[in-house]
Amino acid sequence: MTTTATHRALGHRFSLGGNEDGLAFLERIFHRMKHSCLSGPTNSYELFIEDDIARSVIDGRTVYSGDIGEAASRLMTAINHGAVRSLHEHDVIHAAVVSFGGAAIIVAANSRRGKSTLCSALVSAGFGYMSDELAPIGHDLKVEPYAKPITIRAGSFSVIPHLEEFDIARQGSRRWILDAHLISDAGTTTTALPIGLVVIPWFVEGSDVQIRSLSPGEIAAALMTNSFNIPTRRRAGVERMAAVARSTRGVEIIHGNALDAASELRQVAEGFGA
């Protein structure tokens, strides 16, 4: 019997499975990626939940056993990697992406820089949601949406406590898994958008919000530094990042609180016409 892919993350086709509780949990998390594909899946992702212990399985191999939020996050990370591999003509930036005024705002940063926390704060402040992980930029310099759930680590819970009600994971998990579509009236953006602003965030505990404009060279360097596929895209990727830098504006934001940073960025976006 031929297996049919049930979900798609950009060009990555995959199927979900597990026991009754595990599969129901995955279906809640990935329901916005549901897509019945005619061809078979590239990978299968399964979750088994028994006695409050979750087990993540990828293509028949157990990769994690323990906290349910962490177990789901391991599967999301694998799906993210599959999504990146599925794109051959896009330049894929490690970034959160929100929308405002018909344009995309790219928040480019590596892991542990608080981009998902800032992303959730921006969505809470009325920005549309596009992704908290990937910014795929096409030849037209538009960003494709990749509306995976927002994943928040425990260290950020106290910063955005009002978002706990949108957590799909169980109470007590070390991670929140947020359905961004429910957080604000702006909801989830489903179409590709031109880039209106590039943001480079720096979390500094106790810091007031400080914003500095970036030069085109700094914008291009930040995008290339956070690129998933610049080594394979090579010259074409460098040229596209340079084109983005010439066509948009950028700011560096230093902050000690994501909610304060989101408020300031809204003013910046309004001023730039993003």
C-alpha positions in Angstrom: 0.0 0.0 0.0 1.3 3.5 -0.9 1.5 6.0 1.9 0.2 9.4 1.2 1.7 12.5 2.7 -0.7 14.3 5.0 1.1 17.5 5.7 3.5 19.9 3.9 6.1 22.4 5.2 7.0 24.5 2.2 8.1 21.8 -0.2 8.7 19.1 2.4 6.0 16.4 2.4 5.5 14.3 5.5 3.1 12.1 7.4 2.2 12.1 11.0 1.6 9.1 13.3 1.8 7.7 16.8 -0.6 6.4 19.4 -4.0 8.0 19.9 -2.9 10.7 22.3 0.3 11.4 20.4 -1.2 11.7 17.0 -4.0 13.9 18.3 -1.4 16.2 19.8 0.6 16.4 16.5 -2.6 17.1 14.5 -3.3 20.0 16.8 0.2 21.4 16.4 0.5 21.0 12.6 -3.1 21.5 11.5 -2.2 24.6 9.5 0.3 22.5 7.5 -2.3 19.9 6.6 -2.1 19.2 2.9 -3.2 16.0 1.1 -0.4 15.3 -1.3 -0.7 12.9 -4.2 2.9 11.7 -3.8 4.4 9.9 -0.9 6.0 11.6 2.2 9.7 12.4 2.4 9.6 11.5 6.1 7.3 10.3 8.8 7.1 11.8 12.3 5.4 10.0 15.2 4.7 10.9 18.8 3.7 8.4 21.5 2.4 9.7 24.8 2.0 7.3 27.8 1.8 8.3 31.5 2.9 11.9 30.7 6.0 10.7 29.0 6.4 11.5 25.3 8.5 9.7 22.7 9.5 11.3 19.4 10.1 8.9 16.4 11.4 10.0 13.0 11.3 7.4 10.2 11.0 4.6 12.8 13.9 5.8 15.0 13.3 7.1 18.5 15.1 10.5 18.9 13.8 11.7 22.3 11.8 10.5 25.3 10.6 12.8 28.1 8.8 16.2 28.3 6.0 16.6 25.8 6.9 20.1 24.7 10.5 19.1 24.1 9.4 15.9 22.2 7.2 18.0 19.9 10.0 20.5 19.5 12.4 17.8 18.3 10.0 16.8 15.6 9.5 20.5 14.6 13.2 20.9 14.3 13.4 18.0 11.9 10.5 19.3 9.9 12.2 22.7 9.7 15.3 21.1 8.3 13.2 19.2 5.8 11.6 22.5 4.8 15.0 24.1 4.2 16.2 21.2 2.1 13.1 21.3 0.0 13.9 24.8 -1.3 16.4 25.1 -4.1 15.7 28.5 -5.6 15.2 30.4 -2.4 17.6 31.9 0.1 16.5 30.7 3.5 17.3 33.0 6.5 17.2 31.8 10.1 14.7 34.4 11.2 11.3 35.2 12.6 9.0 37.0 10.2 5.9 39.1 10.9 3.8 41.3 8.6 2.8 44.9 8.9 1.2 47.2 6.4 1.5 44.7 3.5 5.2 44.1 4.0 7.3 41.5 5.8 9.6 42.3 8.7 12.5 39.9 9.1 13.9 39.4 12.6 17.2 37.6 11.8 19.0 35.9 14.6 20.6 32.6 15.6 19.1 30.4 18.3 19.1 31.7 21.9 18.8 35.3 20.8 15.1 35.5 21.8 13.7 35.8 18.2 10.7 33.6 19.0 9.9 35.5 22.1 10.2 38.8 20.2 8.1 37.3 17.4 5.3 36.3 19.8 5.4 39.8 21.4 5.1 41.4 18.0 2.1 39.2 17.1 0.6 40.1 20.4 1.1 43.8 19.5 -0.9 43.4 16.3 1.6 42.2 13.7 0.6 39.4 11.4 2.5 36.1 11.8 4.6 34.5 9.1 7.2 32.4 10.9 9.3 32.2 14.0 12.1 30.1 12.3 12.5 30.6 8.5 12.4 33.4 6.0 12.6 31.9 2.5 13.4 34.8 0.1 12.6 34.2 -3.6 13.9 35.8 -6.8 11.2 38.5 -6.6 12.6 39.4 -3.1 9.4 38.4 -1.4 9.3 36.2 1.7 7.2 33.0 1.7 5.2 32.4 4.8 6.1 29.3 7.0 3.5 29.4 9.7 4.7 26.7 12.1 3.7 27.0 15.7 5.8 29.4 17.8 8.0 27.6 20.2 8.9 29.3 23.5 11.5 28.1 26.0 10.8 28.2 29.8 13.2 31.1 30.3 10.8 33.4 28.4 7.5 32.4 30.2 7.7 35.3 32.6 8.2 37.9 29.8 5.0 37.0 28.0 2.8 35.3 30.7 -0.5 36.5 29.0 0.2 34.1 26.1 0.1 30.9 28.2 -3.5 30.4 27.3 -2.5 29.8 23.7 -0.1 27.0 24.7 -0.9 23.7 23.0 1.5 21.7 25.1 0.5 20.4 28.5 0.7 22.5 31.7 4.2 22.1 33.2 6.0 21.5 29.9 9.5 23.1 29.5 8.3 24.7 26.2 5.2 26.5 25.1 3.8 25.7 21.7 1.7 28.7 20.6 -0.9 28.9 17.8 -0.1 32.4 16.6 -3.3 32.6 14.6 -5.2 32.9 17.9 -3.0 35.5 19.5 -4.1 38.6 17.6 -6.8 39.8 15.2 -4.1 40.1 12.5 -3.8 36.3 12.5 -1.6 34.4 10.1 -0.3 35.8 6.8 -0.7 33.3 4.0 0.8 35.1 1.0 4.4 36.0 0.1 5.2 39.7 0.9 7.9 42.1 -0.1 10.5 43.0 2.6 9.8 46.2 4.4 12.3 46.0 7.3 15.2 43.8 8.5 15.6 43.7 12.3 18.7 42.4 14.1 17.8 41.8 17.8 20.1 41.7 20.9 18.7 40.7 24.2 20.6 42.3 27.1 19.1 41.7 30.5 18.0 44.9 32.2 18.6 47.1 29.1 16.3 49.8 27.9 15.3 49.7 24.3 18.0 51.1 22.0 17.5 51.2 18.2 20.2 52.0 15.6 19.8 52.2 11.8 21.8 49.7 9.7 23.7 50.4 6.5 23.0 48.3 3.4 26.3 46.5 4.0 25.3 45.6 7.6 21.9 44.4 6.5 23.5 42.1 3.8 26.1 40.8 6.3 23.4 40.0 8.9 21.3 38.1 6.4 24.3 36.1 5.1 25.5 35.3 8.6 22.1 33.9 9.4 21.5 32.1 6.1 20.9 28.3 6.1 22.0 27.8 2.5 24.5 30.5 1.5 27.2 27.8 1.1 25.2 26.1 -1.6 23.7 29.2 -3.1 27.1 30.9 -3.3 27.3 33.9 -5.7 23.6 33.8 -6.4 22.8 34.0 -2.7 25.2 36.8 -2.1 23.8 38.8 -5.0 20.2 38.3 -3.7 21.1 39.3 -0.2 22.8 42.5 -1.6 19.6 43.2 -3.6 17.5 42.9 -0.4 19.9 45.2 1.4 19.6 47.8 -1.3 15.8 47.7 -1.4 14.9 47.8 2.3 15.8 49.3 5.6 17.2 47.8 8.7 17.6 48.4 12.4 19.5 46.8 15.3 17.5 46.7 18.5 19.0 46.1 21.9 16.4 45.4 24.6 15.8 43.8 28.0 12.1 43.1 27.5 10.4 41.7 24.3 7.1 43.5 24.9 8.9 46.9 25.2 10.9 46.1 22.0 7.7 45.1 20.1 6.1 48.5 21.0 9.1 50.4 19.8 9.3 48.3 16.6 5.7 49.1 15.8 6.6 52.8 15.8 9.6 52.1 13.6 7.4 50.1 11.1 4.8 52.8 11.0 7.6 55.4 10.4 9.2 53.3 7.6 5.8 52.6 6.0 6.5 48.9 6.4 
